[in-house]
């Protein structure tokens, strides 16, 4: 199998690409964020391209390791007739970025274009609020050899887009998937709107084409649609070639040239791409790849980790941020940026455990309170009465008491029921009011039974 992708993602701008209409199309009543320009009314001319959109496209291209096109750039008219396209053509730029790479997949080009409206054929209605919103299109080479590789690539791409701060993310992503098997022709599957959808479409199409080839039936070069509710693809039309769109330079828009100074300034301000950050974290901090990937899942989380790692053991910090912090964020359904937790909060909590002011169990409890509290970790610990770790002699006494009071749990452990240990640990925690270290408590219990 050979697979290439064409991924469209909206750029995060306040106004459209060629006019001043707002881009909050999902929040506005239908056909209210419109003007003569984005409806292409007679006599209406496009404004110069939205500078923030152009800079966002260049920023993403650079983060995908692309070279910026040094030649004169311009917008073309891509002609096709569809109800959501009032002009009968779509404005799309020539490639702004070329020859990039991500996850071992070559990026052929990155360009910018305008989004069409939203057509609902089941209702026969068109909402033009979305018409003219800036899109970035990322075109890969056919370097993916399985649905799993395509899914992995898309996940990494979404991380890059989130890091860039210029794109609206997976919720606005639409992907066209190109797939061919040896002995068959290329098939394009249009307008898939999620990573899961792309994976399922590829799985179905791979099986469909294999079955055709086994029966000696030719795989036609065509465009197909993915019906997510049924998880199948259906034929739409024969595949268009570039000449079918009758591309011409747009006479209403000026040519552009991205000078070295502008590109250099963008390069200086772009964040390190997440896949590069993963490699650096492994080399610089000695993290496992899995831990590094979790820590870099959000740019703000990765930045906080680096700040903590300046004055604390990186591996311990990564363990707590990967397991306990991410667990709490997931439970509360928030991102690290939304949590209000700072690097200094994490460092204060880790130092309290390191200095044996609190137990690791108390640390977990404090972590759970941090997103919903304006108090510092120390203030939370004091309010909850979690400060202090009992001496080992007191833990030994509590262990012996727990064993004596719970002979059935001891018997269950000897009968092979490992979970009985957890019950005994819980009893020790009750006796010591949660101020015994769980790991050492387990060791002491096992030594005595």
C-alpha positions as CSV (number, residue, x, y, z in Angstrom):
1,X,0.0,0.0,0.0
2,X,1.1,3.6,-0.8
3,X,-0.7,6.5,0.9
4,X,-0.3,10.2,0.6
5,X,-2.4,12.9,2.4
6,X,-3.7,16.4,1.6
7,X,-4.6,18.0,4.9
8,X,-6.6,21.2,5.2
9,X,-6.6,23.0,8.5
10,X,-8.1,26.5,9.2
11,X,-5.7,29.2,10.4
12,X,-6.5,31.0,13.6
13,X,-7.3,34.5,12.5
14,X,-9.9,37.1,13.5
15,X,-10.8,38.0,9.9
16,X,-11.1,36.2,6.7
17,X,-8.3,35.9,4.1
18,X,-9.5,38.6,1.7
19,X,-12.0,40.7,3.7
20,X,-12.7,41.9,7.2
21,X,-15.6,39.5,8.0
22,X,-15.1,37.7,11.3
23,X,-14.2,34.0,11.4
24,X,-16.4,32.8,14.3
25,X,-18.6,31.0,11.7
26,X,-19.8,28.3,14.2
27,X,-21.1,30.8,16.7
28,X,-22.9,33.1,14.3
29,X,-26.4,32.6,12.7
30,X,-26.2,31.3,9.1
31,X,-25.2,33.7,6.4
32,X,-24.4,36.6,8.8
33,X,-20.6,36.7,8.7
34,X,-20.6,37.7,5.0
35,X,-19.9,40.6,2.7
36,X,-19.8,41.3,-1.1
37,X,-16.2,40.2,-1.1
38,X,-16.5,36.7,0.4
39,X,-19.7,36.2,-1.6
40,X,-17.8,37.4,-4.8
41,X,-20.5,39.8,-5.8
42,X,-20.1,41.7,-9.1
43,X,-17.6,44.6,-8.7
44,X,-16.4,43.4,-5.2
45,X,-12.6,43.1,-5.2
46,X,-10.6,41.1,-2.6
47,X,-8.5,43.0,0.0
48,X,-4.8,42.2,0.1
49,X,-4.2,38.8,1.8
50,X,-4.5,38.7,5.6
51,X,-0.9,39.2,6.9
52,X,-1.5,37.1,10.0
53,X,-2.7,34.2,7.8
54,X,0.4,34.4,5.6
55,X,2.7,34.5,8.6
56,X,0.9,31.5,10.1
57,X,1.3,29.5,6.9
58,X,5.1,30.3,6.8
59,X,5.4,29.5,10.5
60,X,3.9,26.1,10.1
61,X,5.9,25.4,6.9
62,X,9.1,26.1,8.8
63,X,8.1,23.9,11.7
64,X,7.6,21.1,9.1
65,X,11.2,21.6,8.0
66,X,10.2,23.2,4.7
67,X,12.2,25.6,2.6
68,X,10.4,28.8,1.9
69,X,9.8,29.4,-1.8
70,X,12.3,32.1,-2.7
71,X,10.5,33.0,-6.0
72,X,7.6,35.4,-6.5
73,X,4.4,33.9,-5.0
74,X,0.9,34.6,-6.1
75,X,-2.7,33.3,-5.8
76,X,-4.3,31.2,-8.5
77,X,-8.0,30.6,-9.3
78,X,-8.9,27.0,-9.2
79,X,-12.1,26.6,-11.1
80,X,-14.9,24.2,-10.2
81,X,-18.7,24.5,-9.9
82,X,-20.2,23.6,-6.5
83,X,-23.0,25.3,-4.5
84,X,-20.7,26.4,-1.7
85,X,-18.4,28.3,-4.1
86,X,-20.3,31.4,-5.3
87,X,-17.5,32.6,-7.5
88,X,-17.1,29.3,-9.4
89,X,-13.4,29.2,-8.4
90,X,-11.3,29.0,-5.2
91,X,-8.3,31.2,-4.6
92,X,-5.2,29.1,-3.7
93,X,-1.6,30.1,-3.5
94,X,1.3,28.5,-5.3
95,X,3.5,26.5,-2.8
96,X,4.9,28.7,0.0
97,X,6.9,25.9,1.6
98,X,8.6,23.0,-0.2
99,X,10.4,19.8,0.6
100,X,9.7,19.3,4.3
101,X,9.7,16.2,6.5
102,X,7.8,14.9,9.5
103,X,7.9,11.4,11.1
104,X,9.9,10.1,8.1
105,X,7.1,11.3,5.7
106,X,8.2,13.9,3.1
107,X,6.2,17.1,2.8
108,X,5.8,18.0,-0.8
109,X,4.4,21.4,-0.3
110,X,2.5,23.8,2.0
111,X,0.2,26.5,0.6
112,X,-2.7,28.7,1.7
113,X,-6.2,29.0,0.3
114,X,-9.7,30.2,1.1
115,X,-12.3,27.9,2.6
116,X,-15.6,27.4,0.7
117,X,-19.0,27.7,2.4
118,X,-20.9,24.8,4.0
119,X,-23.3,23.0,1.7
120,X,-25.9,20.7,3.1
121,X,-27.3,18.6,0.2
122,X,-29.8,16.9,2.5
123,X,-31.4,20.2,3.2
124,X,-30.5,22.0,0.0
125,X,-29.0,24.9,1.9
126,X,-25.6,26.7,1.9
127,X,-24.2,28.7,4.8
128,X,-21.5,31.1,3.6
129,X,-20.2,32.1,7.0
130,X,-17.2,29.9,6.5
131,X,-16.5,31.2,2.9
132,X,-13.2,32.9,2.8
133,X,-11.7,31.7,6.1
134,X,-7.9,31.1,5.5
135,X,-6.9,27.5,5.2
136,X,-3.4,25.9,5.1
137,X,-3.0,22.8,2.9
138,X,-0.2,20.4,3.6
139,X,0.5,17.9,0.9
140,X,2.7,14.8,1.6
141,X,4.4,12.4,-0.7
142,X,3.0,8.8,-0.8
143,X,5.4,7.6,1.9
144,X,2.9,5.9,4.2
145,X,2.6,2.1,3.9
146,X,-0.2,1.3,6.2
147,X,-3.3,2.9,7.9
148,X,-1.3,2.8,11.2
149,X,1.5,4.9,9.7
150,X,-1.0,7.4,8.4
151,X,-2.7,7.7,11.8
152,X,0.7,8.1,13.5
153,X,1.7,10.9,11.0
154,X,-1.6,12.8,11.5
155,X,-1.3,12.6,15.3
156,X,2.2,14.1,15.1
157,X,1.0,16.7,12.6
158,X,-1.7,17.9,15.0
159,X,0.9,18.3,17.7
160,X,3.0,20.5,15.4
161,X,-0.1,22.6,14.5
162,X,-1.0,23.0,18.2
163,X,2.6,24.1,19.0
164,X,2.6,26.6,16.2
165,X,-0.2,28.6,17.8
166,X,-1.5,29.5,14.3
167,X,-4.0,26.7,13.5
168,X,-7.4,25.9,14.9
169,X,-6.5,22.2,15.4
170,X,-8.1,18.8,14.6
171,X,-11.7,20.1,15.0
172,X,-11.3,22.1,11.7
173,X,-9.1,19.5,9.9
174,X,-10.3,17.9,6.7
175,X,-8.1,15.4,5.0
176,X,-8.1,13.9,1.5
177,X,-6.5,10.5,1.5
178,X,-4.8,9.1,-1.6
179,X,-4.2,5.3,-1.7
180,X,-3.0,2.8,-4.2
181,X,-2.1,-0.9,-4.0
182,X,0.5,-2.6,-6.3
183,X,-1.3,-3.4,-9.5
184,X,-4.1,-0.8,-9.0
185,X,-4.5,2.9,-9.7
186,X,-4.7,5.8,-7.3
187,X,-8.0,6.5,-5.5
188,X,-8.7,9.7,-3.6
189,X,-11.1,9.7,-0.6
190,X,-12.4,13.2,0.1
191,X,-13.2,15.4,3.1
192,X,-12.4,13.1,6.1
193,X,-12.7,15.2,9.2
194,X,-10.8,13.2,11.9
195,X,-7.8,11.1,12.5
196,X,-10.0,8.2,13.4
197,X,-12.0,8.7,10.2
198,X,-8.8,8.7,8.0
199,X,-7.7,5.4,9.7
200,X,-11.0,3.7,9.1
201,X,-11.3,4.9,5.5
202,X,-7.9,3.6,4.7
203,X,-8.6,0.2,6.4
204,X,-11.8,-0.2,4.4
205,X,-10.3,1.0,1.1
206,X,-7.3,-1.3,1.4
207,X,-9.6,-4.3,1.8
208,X,-11.9,-3.1,-1.0
209,X,-9.0,-2.7,-3.5
210,X,-7.4,-6.0,-2.5
211,X,-10.7,-7.9,-3.2
212,X,-11.0,-6.2,-6.6
213,X,-7.4,-7.1,-7.6
214,X,-7.9,-10.7,-6.4
215,X,-10.9,-11.0,-8.7
216,X,-9.0,-9.6,-11.6
217,X,-11.1,-6.4,-11.6
218,X,-9.3,-3.1,-12.4
219,X,-9.1,-0.5,-9.6
220,X,-10.3,2.7,-11.3
221,X,-8.7,6.1,-10.7
222,X,-11.6,7.9,-9.0
223,X,-12.7,10.1,-6.2
224,X,-14.6,8.5,-3.4
225,X,-16.4,9.7,-0.2
226,X,-16.1,8.1,3.2
227,X,-19.5,7.5,4.9
228,X,-18.4,7.5,8.6
229,X,-21.7,6.2,9.9
230,X,-21.3,3.0,7.8
231,X,-17.5,3.0,7.7
232,X,-17.4,2.5,3.9
233,X,-16.3,4.5,0.9
234,X,-18.6,5.2,-2.1
235,X,-17.8,6.4,-5.6
236,X,-18.3,10.2,-6.2
237,X,-16.7,10.8,-9.6
238,X,-13.7,10.1,-11.8
239,X,-10.6,11.6,-10.4
240,X,-9.8,15.1,-11.7
241,X,-6.4,16.1,-12.9
242,X,-4.8,19.5,-12.5
243,X,-5.8,20.6,-16.0
244,X,-9.5,20.0,-15.1
245,X,-9.4,22.9,-12.7
246,X,-8.2,25.4,-15.3
247,X,-5.7,27.2,-13.0
248,X,-5.0,30.9,-13.8
249,X,-3.2,33.6,-11.8
250,X,-5.7,35.8,-10.0
251,X,-5.6,39.2,-11.6
252,X,-7.2,40.9,-8.6
253,X,-4.4,40.0,-6.1
254,X,-0.8,41.3,-6.2
255,X,2.2,39.0,-6.3
256,X,4.2,38.5,-3.1
257,X,7.8,37.8,-2.2
258,X,8.8,36.6,1.2
259,X,12.1,38.4,1.9
260,X,14.8,36.9,4.0
261,X,14.4,39.3,6.9
262,X,10.7,38.4,7.3
263,X,11.4,34.7,7.2
264,X,14.4,35.0,9.6
265,X,12.2,36.9,12.1
266,X,9.6,34.1,11.9
267,X,12.3,31.4,12.4
268,X,13.6,33.2,15.5
269,X,10.1,33.2,17.1
270,X,8.8,29.7,16.3
271,X,8.8,27.2,19.1
272,X,10.8,24.0,18.8
273,X,8.7,21.4,17.0
274,X,7.4,18.6,19.3
275,X,9.1,15.7,17.5
276,X,12.4,17.6,17.8
277,X,11.7,18.4,21.5
278,X,11.1,14.6,22.2
279,X,14.6,13.8,20.8
280,X,16.2,16.6,22.8
281,X,14.5,15.6,26.0
282,X,15.7,12.0,25.6
283,X,19.3,13.2,25.0
284,X,19.4,16.1,27.4
285,X,17.4,14.7,30.3
286,X,17.8,11.0,29.9
287,X,14.0,10.4,29.5
288,X,12.4,7.4,27.9
289,X,10.7,8.1,24.6
290,X,7.3,7.4,26.0
291,X,7.8,9.8,28.9
292,X,9.2,12.5,26.6
293,X,6.2,12.2,24.3
294,X,3.7,12.6,27.1
295,X,5.6,15.6,28.6
296,X,5.7,17.3,25.2
297,X,2.0,16.7,24.5
298,X,1.4,20.4,25.3
299,X,3.9,23.2,24.7
300,X,3.1,24.8,28.1
301,X,3.6,21.4,29.9
302,X,7.0,20.9,28.2
303,X,8.1,24.4,29.1
304,X,7.0,23.8,32.7
305,X,9.0,20.6,32.8
306,X,12.2,22.3,31.6
307,X,11.8,25.0,34.3
308,X,11.4,22.3,37.0
309,X,14.3,20.3,35.6
310,X,16.6,23.2,36.1
311,X,16.6,22.6,39.9
312,X,15.2,19.1,40.3
313,X,16.0,15.6,39.2
314,X,14.5,15.4,35.6
315,X,13.5,11.7,35.8
316,X,11.6,12.1,39.0
317,X,9.9,15.3,37.7
318,X,9.0,13.6,34.5
319,X,7.5,10.6,36.3
320,X,5.3,12.9,38.4
321,X,4.3,15.1,35.6
322,X,3.6,12.2,33.2
323,X,1.6,10.0,35.7
324,X,0.1,12.1,38.4
325,X,-0.2,15.5,36.8
326,X,-1.6,14.1,33.5
327,X,-4.0,11.9,35.5
328,X,-5.4,14.9,37.3
329,X,-5.7,16.9,34.1
330,X,-7.4,14.1,32.3
331,X,-9.9,13.6,35.2
332,X,-10.8,17.3,35.1
333,X,-10.9,17.4,31.3
334,X,-8.6,20.4,31.1
335,X,-5.2,21.2,29.5
336,X,-2.2,22.1,31.6
337,X,-2.5,25.7,30.3
338,X,-6.1,25.8,31.6
339,X,-5.2,24.2,35.0
340,X,-3.6,27.3,36.5
341,X,-0.7,25.1,37.8
342,X,2.7,26.6,37.4
343,X,6.2,25.2,37.3
344,X,6.9,26.7,40.7
345,X,3.9,24.8,42.1
346,X,5.2,21.5,40.8
347,X,8.7,22.3,42.1
348,X,7.3,23.2,45.6
349,X,5.4,19.9,45.8
350,X,8.3,17.8,44.6
351,X,10.6,19.4,47.1
352,X,8.2,18.8,50.0
353,X,8.3,15.1,49.2
354,X,12.1,15.1,48.7
355,X,12.5,16.8,52.1
356,X,10.2,14.2,53.7
357,X,7.7,16.8,54.8
358,X,4.9,14.8,53.1
359,X,4.4,11.3,51.8
360,X,4.0,10.4,48.2
361,X,0.4,9.5,48.9
362,X,-0.1,13.0,50.3
363,X,1.6,14.4,47.3
364,X,-1.0,12.7,45.0
365,X,-3.8,14.2,47.1
366,X,-2.3,17.6,46.9
367,X,-1.9,17.3,43.1
368,X,-5.6,16.5,42.9
369,X,-6.5,19.7,44.7
370,X,-4.2,22.0,42.7
371,X,-6.3,22.6,39.6
372,X,-9.3,23.6,41.7
373,X,-7.5,25.7,44.2
374,X,-5.8,29.1,44.3
375,X,-3.7,27.9,47.3
376,X,0.0,26.8,47.0
377,X,0.8,23.1,47.5
378,X,2.1,23.9,51.0
379,X,-1.1,25.7,51.9
380,X,-3.1,22.8,50.6
381,X,-1.0,20.4,52.6
382,X,-1.5,22.4,55.8
383,X,-5.2,22.9,55.3
384,X,-5.6,19.1,54.8
385,X,-3.3,18.2,57.7
386,X,-0.9,16.3,55.4
387,X,2.3,17.8,56.7
388,X,4.6,15.3,58.4
389,X,5.9,11.7,58.0
390,X,5.8,9.3,60.9
391,X,9.0,7.7,62.1
392,X,9.7,4.1,60.9
393,X,9.3,2.8,64.4
394,X,5.7,4.1,64.4
395,X,5.2,2.6,60.9
396,X,6.5,-0.8,62.2
397,X,4.1,-0.6,65.2
398,X,1.2,0.2,62.8
399,X,2.2,-2.7,60.5
400,X,2.2,-5.2,63.4
401,X,-1.1,-3.9,64.6
402,X,-2.7,-4.2,61.1
403,X,-1.3,-7.8,60.7
404,X,-2.6,-8.8,64.2
405,X,-6.1,-7.3,63.6
406,X,-6.5,-8.8,60.1
407,X,-5.5,-12.5,60.1
408,X,-7.8,-13.2,57.1
409,X,-5.9,-10.7,54.9
410,X,-2.6,-12.4,55.9
411,X,-4.1,-15.8,55.0
412,X,-5.4,-14.5,51.7
413,X,-1.9,-13.2,50.8
414,X,-0.4,-16.6,51.6
415,X,-3.1,-18.2,49.4
416,X,-1.8,-16.1,46.5
417,X,-4.1,-13.1,46.6
418,X,-1.7,-10.3,46.1
419,X,-4.5,-7.7,46.5
420,X,-4.5,-8.5,50.2
421,X,-1.4,-6.5,50.6
422,X,-3.2,-3.4,49.4
423,X,-5.8,-3.9,52.2
424,X,-3.1,-4.1,54.8
425,X,-1.4,-1.0,53.5
426,X,-4.8,0.8,53.8
427,X,-5.1,-0.3,57.4
428,X,-1.6,1.1,58.1
429,X,-2.5,4.3,56.5
430,X,-5.6,4.5,58.6
431,X,-3.6,4.0,61.8
432,X,-0.9,6.5,60.8
433,X,-3.5,9.0,59.4
434,X,-2.0,8.7,55.9
435,X,1.5,9.7,57.0
436,X,3.4,6.5,56.3
437,X,5.2,6.0,53.0
438,X,3.3,3.4,50.9
439,X,6.4,1.9,49.3
440,X,8.2,1.3,52.6
441,X,5.0,0.1,54.2
442,X,4.6,-2.6,51.6
443,X,8.2,-3.7,52.3
444,X,7.6,-3.9,56.1
445,X,4.4,-5.8,55.7
446,X,6.0,-8.4,53.4
447,X,9.0,-8.8,55.8
448,X,6.6,-9.7,58.6
449,X,4.1,-12.0,56.9
